[in-house]
Amino acid sequence: MNERRRKVLLELEQEMLKFYREKCLTHLKSCPKNPQLTQPPERTHE
């Protein structure tokens, strides 16, 4: 894996974590157990 792709993936991961943390804080009951299974709607492309 090249460095640029790695960086992009890491940033995406951070963004997703942030997304789920915020979502968990606002909707504690609907917080997914495993964030890897679903993705934020604005990130479905690629």
TORLUMVO-80178 format. One record per atom (N, C-alpha, C): residue number from 0; residue in three letters; z, x negated, y. Coordinates in nm, 2 decimals, always signed. Layout:
<zazas>
{NUM 'ALA' {Z X Y}}
...
</zazas>
This chain:
<zazas>
{0 'MET' {+0.00 -0.08 -0.12}}
{0 'MET' {+0.00 +0.00 +0.00}}
{0 'MET' {+0.00 -0.09 +0.13}}
{1 'ASN' {-0.09 -0.06 +0.22}}
{1 'ASN' {-0.09 -0.15 +0.34}}
{1 'ASN' {+0.02 -0.11 +0.43}}
{2 'GLU' {+0.05 -0.20 +0.52}}
{2 'GLU' {+0.16 -0.19 +0.61}}
{2 'GLU' {+0.15 -0.06 +0.70}}
{3 'ARG' {+0.03 -0.04 +0.75}}
{3 'ARG' {+0.02 +0.07 +0.85}}
{3 'ARG' {+0.04 +0.21 +0.78}}
{4 'ARG' {-0.01 +0.22 +0.66}}
{4 'ARG' {+0.02 +0.34 +0.58}}
{4 'ARG' {+0.16 +0.36 +0.55}}
{5 'ARG' {+0.23 +0.25 +0.52}}
{5 'ARG' {+0.37 +0.25 +0.49}}
{5 'ARG' {+0.45 +0.30 +0.61}}
{6 'LYS' {+0.41 +0.25 +0.73}}
{6 'LYS' {+0.48 +0.29 +0.85}}
{6 'LYS' {+0.46 +0.44 +0.88}}
{7 'VAL' {+0.34 +0.49 +0.86}}
{7 'VAL' {+0.31 +0.63 +0.88}}
{7 'VAL' {+0.39 +0.71 +0.79}}
{8 'LEU' {+0.40 +0.67 +0.66}}
{8 'LEU' {+0.48 +0.75 +0.56}}
{8 'LEU' {+0.63 +0.75 +0.60}}
{9 'LEU' {+0.68 +0.64 +0.64}}
{9 'LEU' {+0.82 +0.63 +0.68}}
{9 'LEU' {+0.85 +0.72 +0.80}}
{10 'GLU' {+0.76 +0.72 +0.90}}
{10 'GLU' {+0.77 +0.81 +1.01}}
{10 'GLU' {+0.77 +0.95 +0.97}}
{11 'LEU' {+0.68 +0.98 +0.89}}
{11 'LEU' {+0.67 +1.12 +0.84}}
{11 'LEU' {+0.80 +1.16 +0.77}}
{12 'GLU' {+0.85 +1.07 +0.69}}
{12 'GLU' {+0.97 +1.10 +0.62}}
{12 'GLU' {+1.09 +1.13 +0.71}}
{13 'GLN' {+1.10 +1.05 +0.82}}
{13 'GLN' {+1.20 +1.07 +0.92}}
{13 'GLN' {+1.19 +1.20 +0.99}}
{14 'GLU' {+1.06 +1.23 +1.02}}
{14 'GLU' {+1.03 +1.36 +1.09}}
{14 'GLU' {+1.07 +1.48 +1.00}}
{15 'MET' {+1.04 +1.47 +0.87}}
{15 'MET' {+1.08 +1.57 +0.78}}
{15 'MET' {+1.23 +1.59 +0.77}}
{16 'LEU' {+1.30 +1.47 +0.76}}
{16 'LEU' {+1.44 +1.48 +0.75}}
{16 'LEU' {+1.50 +1.54 +0.87}}
{17 'LYS' {+1.45 +1.51 +0.99}}
{17 'LYS' {+1.49 +1.57 +1.11}}
{17 'LYS' {+1.47 +1.72 +1.11}}
{18 'PHE' {+1.35 +1.75 +1.07}}
{18 'PHE' {+1.31 +1.89 +1.06}}
{18 'PHE' {+1.41 +1.97 +0.97}}
{19 'TYR' {+1.44 +1.92 +0.86}}
{19 'TYR' {+1.53 +1.99 +0.76}}
{19 'TYR' {+1.67 +1.99 +0.81}}
{20 'ARG' {+1.71 +1.88 +0.88}}
{20 'ARG' {+1.85 +1.88 +0.93}}
{20 'ARG' {+1.87 +1.99 +1.03}}
{21 'GLU' {+1.77 +2.00 +1.12}}
{21 'GLU' {+1.78 +2.11 +1.22}}
{21 'GLU' {+1.77 +2.24 +1.16}}
{22 'LYS' {+1.68 +2.26 +1.06}}
{22 'LYS' {+1.67 +2.39 +1.00}}
{22 'LYS' {+1.80 +2.42 +0.92}}
{23 'CYS' {+1.86 +2.32 +0.86}}
{23 'CYS' {+1.99 +2.35 +0.79}}
{23 'CYS' {+2.10 +2.39 +0.89}}
{24 'LEU' {+2.10 +2.33 +1.00}}
{24 'LEU' {+2.20 +2.36 +1.10}}
{24 'LEU' {+2.18 +2.50 +1.15}}
{25 'THR' {+2.06 +2.55 +1.17}}
{25 'THR' {+2.04 +2.68 +1.22}}
{25 'THR' {+2.04 +2.79 +1.11}}
{26 'HIS' {+2.00 +2.75 +0.99}}
{26 'HIS' {+2.00 +2.84 +0.88}}
{26 'HIS' {+2.06 +2.78 +0.75}}
{27 'LEU' {+2.19 +2.77 +0.76}}
{27 'LEU' {+2.26 +2.70 +0.65}}
{27 'LEU' {+2.23 +2.76 +0.51}}
{28 'LYS' {+2.22 +2.89 +0.51}}
{28 'LYS' {+2.21 +2.95 +0.37}}
{28 'LYS' {+2.07 +2.93 +0.32}}
{29 'SER' {+1.97 +2.92 +0.40}}
{29 'SER' {+1.83 +2.90 +0.35}}
{29 'SER' {+1.79 +2.76 +0.34}}
{30 'CYS' {+1.88 +2.67 +0.36}}
{30 'CYS' {+1.85 +2.53 +0.35}}
{30 'CYS' {+1.81 +2.49 +0.21}}
{31 'PRO' {+1.69 +2.43 +0.19}}
{31 'PRO' {+1.64 +2.39 +0.06}}
{31 'PRO' {+1.72 +2.28 +0.00}}
{32 'LYS' {+1.75 +2.29 -0.13}}
{32 'LYS' {+1.83 +2.19 -0.19}}
{32 'LYS' {+1.75 +2.06 -0.20}}
{33 'ASN' {+1.62 +2.07 -0.22}}
{33 'ASN' {+1.54 +1.95 -0.23}}
{33 'ASN' {+1.42 +1.96 -0.13}}
{34 'PRO' {+1.43 +1.89 -0.01}}
{34 'PRO' {+1.33 +1.89 +0.09}}
{34 'PRO' {+1.20 +1.84 +0.05}}
{35 'GLN' {+1.19 +1.77 -0.06}}
{35 'GLN' {+1.06 +1.71 -0.11}}
{35 'GLN' {+0.97 +1.83 -0.16}}
{36 'LEU' {+1.03 +1.94 -0.20}}
{36 'LEU' {+0.95 +2.04 -0.26}}
{36 'LEU' {+0.87 +2.12 -0.16}}
{37 'THR' {+0.92 +2.13 -0.04}}
{37 'THR' {+0.85 +2.20 +0.07}}
{37 'THR' {+0.83 +2.11 +0.19}}
{38 'GLN' {+0.73 +2.15 +0.27}}
{38 'GLN' {+0.70 +2.07 +0.39}}
{38 'GLN' {+0.70 +2.16 +0.51}}
{39 'PRO' {+0.74 +2.10 +0.63}}
{39 'PRO' {+0.73 +2.18 +0.75}}
{39 'PRO' {+0.59 +2.22 +0.77}}
{40 'PRO' {+0.57 +2.35 +0.82}}
{40 'PRO' {+0.44 +2.41 +0.84}}
{40 'PRO' {+0.34 +2.32 +0.92}}
{41 'GLU' {+0.38 +2.25 +1.02}}
{41 'GLU' {+0.29 +2.18 +1.10}}
{41 'GLU' {+0.25 +2.05 +1.03}}
{42 'ARG' {+0.29 +2.02 +0.92}}
{42 'ARG' {+0.26 +1.90 +0.85}}
{42 'ARG' {+0.18 +1.93 +0.71}}
{43 'THR' {+0.11 +2.04 +0.70}}
{43 'THR' {+0.05 +2.07 +0.58}}
{43 'THR' {-0.09 +2.01 +0.56}}
{44 'HIS' {-0.15 +1.96 +0.67}}
{44 'HIS' {-0.28 +1.89 +0.66}}
{44 'HIS' {-0.26 +1.75 +0.61}}
{45 'GLU' {-0.38 +1.69 +0.57}}
{45 'GLU' {-0.39 +1.56 +0.51}}
{45 'GLU' {-0.38 +1.56 +0.36}}
</zazas>
